[in-house]
């Protein structure tokens, strides 16, 4: 009989190209992963991987069998979820993909509420680049994806999910901390720590500053960092000031390590987008999770409050692309 857990280990190891990473993802020991792969290879009579140091690569046979193995796992999960849904139970494994800093802070809290409601559901959040997360959505490695920007894609539909505030932060001993508000032109004389230009945070900053006749070339950028947590650490160390999503800075502001600085007549926000596949049918936990996001008070959940209705008007979740 086919070893279904061995197939799951095979697919995970093939995607990550590393047995240790696969073990961590599947909550197994590395020897257990190796044993599962070796057992599956003996059962099938083919070598699935070639090994080079700590990395593993699919053999020719492994590359040929991987799409079928992935499809078998999806079909098995779909069979189990459908059977449970016929009895009125919502069970299964919900996998979310996330490419935004805000999502990394927001989604765990929403998933915690969802899994409390449906204890038969387990959940995983995969964090990666926008390109990787959308590719995982296309290949059904994730069921729902969250991104800082929509992309025209025939197999994916994007929905507006949440508007997130972007704030200017400064170290606690910075002169701006003693003021209620600064003027936008004062940014031209300050050392700035910024995200890369493709990030939602950077784009929200520039969209707010360009109408004030401030261009990117006029800013004194001393450092570019690839995530908001790194910017917060650099600001706390006194290297400069920076722009980050408020949700990522809140805990550090509460600890008194940094402070948000108001800019006169400037409000910065960027949209977090939710994406679903147009090709693959939704599993039961996915349907219920999206229904929760559409119809309940997401902000209330994030604040630990009881649901009191949708936070966004219905049209805010209308598809951006048809």
LINHUMO-V611980 format. One line per field, one symbol per residue. phi: phi as a letter, one per 30 degrees, with the letter a starting at -180 (. if undefined). psi: psi as a letter, one per 20 degrees, with the letter a starting at -180 (. if undefined). burial: I if it has 24 or more other ideal C-beta (glycine too) atoms within 12 Angstrom, else O. Layout:
phi=???
psi=???
burial=???
This chain:
phi=.ddddddddedddddchadddddddcibddeddeddddddddddibdcbccbidcbbddddddddeedddddddddddddddddddciccbkcccccbccdeddcddedddddddddbddccbbcccadeddddddddcidbcbcbbdadbdadcbccbdcaccdcbdcbddcdedddcdacceddddccdccbdddddddddddddddedciccddddcdcacbdaddddddddedidlcacbdeddcedddddidbbdcdceibbcbbdcccbbddccdddeddedddddddcbddddddcicddbjddcdeddcdedcc
psi=qpnhhhgggggghhhikphghggghjlrqghhgghgggghggghkqphqppnciqqqprggghhhghhgghggghgghgghgghhhjjqoraoppqqpjqgghhhgghhghggghhhniipqqqoppargggghhhghjkhqhpqpqiqqpophjppqqpgqppppqpqqqhjqhhhiqhqrqhiihijqpporrqhiqhgghhghhhhgijkprhhiqnoiqpqiqhghggghghijharrpqphhhighhhhikhrqpppppkpppqqppqqqqqigpqprghgghghgghhirnghgghjkrqpkrqhqqhiijqphq.
burial=OOOOOIIIIIIIIIIIOIIOOIOOIIOIOOOOIIOIIOOIIOOOOOOIIOOOOOOIOIOOOIOOIIOOIIOOIIOOIIOOIOOOIOOOOIIIIIIIIIIIIIIIIIIOIIIOIIIOOIOIIOIIIIIIIIOOIIIIIIIIIIIIIIIIIIIOIOOIIIIIIIIIIIIIIIIOOIOIIOOOOIOIOIIOOIOIIIIIOOIIIIIIIIOIIOOOOIOOOOIOIOOIIOIIIOIIIIIIOOIIIIIIIIIIIIOIIOOOIIIIIOIOOIOIIIIIIIIIIOOIOIIIIIIIIIOIIIOIOIIOIIOOOOOOOOIIOOOOIOOOOO
